[in-house]
Amino acid sequence: MLRLLLLLSLLWAVEGACAEGLRRVPCDDPRLPQGPSPQDPEHCVDVPESVTVQEGLCVLVPCNFSYRGSETGNVSIYWFHAGDNTDHGCPVATNNSTRRVQEETQGRFHLLWDPGTNNCSLSIRDAKRSDSGCYLFRVEKGTFKWNYYTKKVFVHVTDLTHTPDILIPGTLESGRPSNLTCSVSWACEQGTPPTFSWEGTSVSSLGPNIIHSSVLTLTPLPQDHGTNLTCQVKFPAAGVTTERTIHLNVTCE
């Protein structure tokens, strides 16, 4: 009895820790677990070799699979870091509500599970540099368990190079208010909304922010001609910032 309790406590410790394996290594790294090759036609998964996303943005890993398991019951599907323990470790996403997921991916990695089409696509929001790495798909049904080792996916997370757009409606006239709009139309709707800030000697009142844009009411003076105006956009979930600076061209009445 004592031995059983010790074994259970060790198992719970492993599960509770969500121990990490190899991270951010290529999918062909020999240290990663390998499966049968070529791919078993009865256990097939269709995924891209890699996807690329900029920090703070979103990406979809399209996935469809087939399996031979004949047991009755619900199908549980998982995405793991390829170097993690798929039996006792924590997945990055799953449809199994009783399985704990990685804390770092909770709320950002979502499984788009459709049992009618065996869709196993993985949606990643608010991408972080630490998300870069190789990922592995797994399916369970009753006693049937299968890791799709032969078709892993590498996720590349790169620097955020997109910059905001600043729209000026017409000509800026001294003493006349104008509404300038800063927008990030390339940001994904599913992600955490970005925050906007304006910097410049002529900044006056801010209008309401829409999810992916901010309006600045600007009443320029003659001395504002040639000065800089900057719109800065921060993606708080990823901790990255981008900005655009323009030079004001103010005309006199």
PLY file of the C-alpha trace (Angstrom):
ply
format ascii 1.0
element vertex 253
property float x
property float y
property float z
element edge 252
property int vertex1
property int vertex2
end_header
0.00 0.00 0.00
2.83 2.39 0.87
4.54 1.64 -2.45
1.31 2.40 -4.34
0.94 5.74 -2.57
4.53 6.63 -3.41
3.98 5.79 -7.08
0.81 7.86 -7.17
2.51 10.82 -5.55
5.32 10.66 -8.12
2.80 10.54 -10.95
0.90 13.51 -9.57
4.15 15.42 -9.20
5.00 14.84 -12.87
1.54 15.84 -14.03
1.37 18.88 -11.76
4.75 20.19 -12.85
3.95 20.04 -16.57
7.63 19.19 -17.07
9.14 20.59 -20.25
11.05 18.54 -22.78
13.07 19.86 -25.71
11.83 23.25 -26.90
12.57 25.32 -29.98
14.47 22.61 -31.80
13.88 21.62 -35.48
11.32 18.89 -36.05
14.00 16.64 -37.54
16.21 16.92 -34.46
17.31 13.35 -33.62
16.72 13.97 -29.91
12.96 14.18 -30.50
10.88 10.98 -30.34
10.48 9.35 -33.74
7.67 7.14 -34.99
7.20 4.59 -37.78
8.18 5.76 -41.25
6.66 6.06 -43.76
3.37 7.30 -42.30
0.86 4.53 -41.58
-2.06 5.12 -44.01
-4.51 4.09 -41.27
-3.10 6.71 -38.91
-2.65 9.72 -41.14
-2.51 13.42 -40.36
-2.41 16.26 -42.88
-0.52 19.28 -41.55
1.99 21.76 -43.01
5.68 21.32 -42.23
5.81 24.82 -40.74
3.89 28.05 -40.19
5.22 31.55 -39.54
3.70 34.33 -37.47
4.90 37.67 -36.15
4.96 38.38 -32.41
1.62 39.47 -31.02
-0.37 38.20 -34.01
-2.32 35.03 -34.78
-1.77 31.97 -36.93
-3.72 28.84 -37.84
-2.13 25.39 -38.11
-4.54 23.53 -40.44
-4.95 19.86 -39.53
-7.05 16.84 -40.55
-6.47 13.28 -39.40
-7.62 9.66 -39.62
-7.16 6.79 -37.18
-7.98 3.10 -36.87
-9.25 2.98 -33.28
-12.51 1.01 -33.02
-13.30 1.51 -29.33
-16.48 3.31 -28.38
-16.44 6.56 -26.48
-15.27 10.11 -26.99
-12.21 10.99 -29.01
-9.62 13.08 -27.15
-7.15 14.97 -29.27
-4.07 16.89 -28.16
-1.28 19.13 -29.37
2.04 18.86 -27.52
5.49 20.33 -27.69
7.20 17.53 -29.59
9.75 16.91 -26.84
7.24 16.63 -24.00
5.87 13.48 -22.38
2.56 12.83 -24.15
1.37 10.28 -21.57
1.73 12.38 -18.42
2.82 15.84 -19.57
0.62 18.85 -20.23
-0.53 19.55 -23.79
-0.61 23.03 -25.26
-4.24 22.46 -26.35
-6.83 19.70 -26.09
-10.57 18.98 -26.21
-10.22 16.89 -23.02
-11.55 19.13 -20.24
-10.03 16.90 -17.56
-6.46 17.32 -18.85
-4.44 20.26 -17.61
-2.81 22.35 -20.36
0.44 24.31 -20.31
0.00 27.51 -18.34
1.95 29.50 -20.94
-0.49 28.56 -23.73
-3.75 28.63 -21.76
-6.22 31.01 -23.40
-3.96 31.53 -26.43
-3.80 28.07 -28.05
-7.21 26.78 -29.13
-8.16 23.46 -30.67
-10.69 23.81 -33.51
-12.09 20.30 -33.11
-14.81 19.11 -35.49
-15.69 15.41 -35.03
-17.70 15.40 -38.26
-14.68 16.17 -40.43
-11.86 15.11 -38.07
-10.61 18.69 -38.09
-7.75 19.05 -35.61
-6.57 22.55 -36.51
-4.68 24.58 -33.91
-5.31 28.31 -33.52
-2.54 30.37 -31.89
-3.30 33.89 -30.65
-1.02 36.58 -29.21
2.04 34.69 -30.46
5.17 34.92 -28.31
8.79 34.18 -29.10
8.65 31.31 -26.63
5.99 29.64 -28.81
8.60 28.88 -31.48
9.26 25.18 -31.72
8.09 21.80 -32.95
4.60 20.52 -32.18
3.10 17.04 -32.22
-0.49 15.81 -32.64
-1.97 12.95 -30.57
-5.32 11.13 -30.50
-6.85 8.90 -27.80
-10.03 6.83 -27.76
-10.50 4.30 -24.99
-7.30 2.24 -24.82
-6.24 3.41 -28.27
-3.47 6.06 -28.16
-1.47 7.31 -31.12
1.23 9.97 -31.55
1.62 11.23 -35.12
5.40 11.42 -34.99
5.97 11.41 -38.75
4.15 14.70 -39.41
5.21 17.36 -36.91
4.76 21.10 -37.35
7.36 23.79 -36.67
6.00 27.17 -35.57
8.27 30.13 -36.39
7.58 33.29 -34.36
9.42 36.28 -35.84
9.84 39.94 -34.90
6.84 42.21 -35.27
7.68 44.26 -38.38
4.20 45.56 -39.23
3.68 49.23 -38.43
0.49 51.26 -37.90
-1.13 53.35 -40.61
-1.90 57.01 -39.89
-4.70 58.57 -41.92
-4.90 62.36 -42.28
-8.17 63.52 -43.88
-7.17 66.32 -46.23
-4.91 69.23 -45.34
-3.95 70.25 -41.79
-4.91 73.90 -41.35
-3.66 76.05 -38.48
-6.34 76.53 -35.82
-8.78 74.07 -37.38
-9.37 70.68 -35.68
-8.78 67.53 -37.68
-9.36 63.89 -36.79
-6.34 61.66 -37.43
-6.75 57.89 -37.31
-4.08 55.36 -36.35
-5.00 51.81 -37.33
-3.57 48.28 -37.37
-5.80 46.54 -39.90
-3.34 43.63 -40.05
-3.96 42.67 -36.39
-6.17 39.63 -35.80
-9.65 40.01 -34.36
-9.25 36.97 -32.09
-6.23 38.36 -30.27
-6.02 40.60 -27.21
-6.91 44.17 -28.31
-3.85 46.43 -28.65
-3.43 49.72 -26.77
-2.71 53.02 -28.54
-0.78 56.11 -27.51
0.12 59.32 -29.35
3.22 61.43 -28.86
3.89 64.91 -30.23
3.92 68.59 -29.27
0.54 69.14 -30.91
-1.37 66.25 -29.32
-4.65 67.47 -27.84
-7.73 65.30 -27.26
-8.21 61.61 -27.97
-11.43 60.22 -29.35
-12.78 56.76 -28.50
-10.64 53.76 -29.42
-12.11 51.12 -31.66
-10.60 47.61 -31.38
-7.89 48.16 -33.99
-7.77 51.95 -34.33
-7.48 55.20 -32.38
-8.68 58.70 -33.30
-6.74 61.83 -32.35
-8.37 65.27 -32.60
-5.58 67.61 -33.59
-5.78 71.42 -33.67
-2.39 72.41 -35.07
-0.69 75.78 -34.70
1.78 77.35 -37.14
4.72 76.30 -34.94
3.64 72.65 -35.25
4.63 72.63 -38.91
7.48 70.14 -39.45
7.18 68.56 -35.99
6.81 64.84 -35.42
3.66 62.96 -34.48
3.98 59.33 -33.39
1.36 56.66 -32.95
2.55 53.80 -30.77
0.69 50.48 -30.58
1.35 47.88 -27.90
0.21 44.27 -27.96
0.05 43.61 -24.22
-0.36 39.83 -24.28
2.92 39.43 -26.16
4.67 42.48 -24.71
5.66 43.92 -28.11
5.30 47.44 -29.47
5.31 49.00 -32.93
4.99 52.61 -34.03
4.87 55.02 -36.93
6.07 58.65 -37.00
4.95 61.31 -39.47
6.01 64.93 -40.04
3.18 67.42 -39.80
2.55 69.71 -42.75
0.51 72.61 -41.39
-0.82 75.34 -43.67
-1.99 78.79 -42.61
-5.53 80.00 -43.22
0 1
1 2
2 3
3 4
4 5
5 6
6 7
7 8
8 9
9 10
10 11
11 12
12 13
13 14
14 15
15 16
16 17
17 18
18 19
19 20
20 21
21 22
22 23
23 24
24 25
25 26
26 27
27 28
28 29
29 30
30 31
31 32
32 33
33 34
34 35
35 36
36 37
37 38
38 39
39 40
40 41
41 42
42 43
43 44
44 45
45 46
46 47
47 48
48 49
49 50
50 51
51 52
52 53
53 54
54 55
55 56
56 57
57 58
58 59
59 60
60 61
61 62
62 63
63 64
64 65
65 66
66 67
67 68
68 69
69 70
70 71
71 72
72 73
73 74
74 75
75 76
76 77
77 78
78 79
79 80
80 81
81 82
82 83
83 84
84 85
85 86
86 87
87 88
88 89
89 90
90 91
91 92
92 93
93 94
94 95
95 96
96 97
97 98
98 99
99 100
100 101
101 102
102 103
103 104
104 105
105 106
106 107
107 108
108 109
109 110
110 111
111 112
112 113
113 114
114 115
115 116
116 117
117 118
118 119
119 120
120 121
121 122
122 123
123 124
124 125
125 126
126 127
127 128
128 129
129 130
130 131
131 132
132 133
133 134
134 135
135 136
136 137
137 138
138 139
139 140
140 141
141 142
142 143
143 144
144 145
145 146
146 147
147 148
148 149
149 150
150 151
151 152
152 153
153 154
154 155
155 156
156 157
157 158
158 159
159 160
160 161
161 162
162 163
163 164
164 165
165 166
166 167
167 168
168 169
169 170
170 171
171 172
172 173
173 174
174 175
175 176
176 177
177 178
178 179
179 180
180 181
181 182
182 183
183 184
184 185
185 186
186 187
187 188
188 189
189 190
190 191
191 192
192 193
193 194
194 195
195 196
196 197
197 198
198 199
199 200
200 201
201 202
202 203
203 204
204 205
205 206
206 207
207 208
208 209
209 210
210 211
211 212
212 213
213 214
214 215
215 216
216 217
217 218
218 219
219 220
220 221
221 222
222 223
223 224
224 225
225 226
226 227
227 228
228 229
229 230
230 231
231 232
232 233
233 234
234 235
235 236
236 237
237 238
238 239
239 240
240 241
241 242
242 243
243 244
244 245
245 246
246 247
247 248
248 249
249 250
250 251
251 252
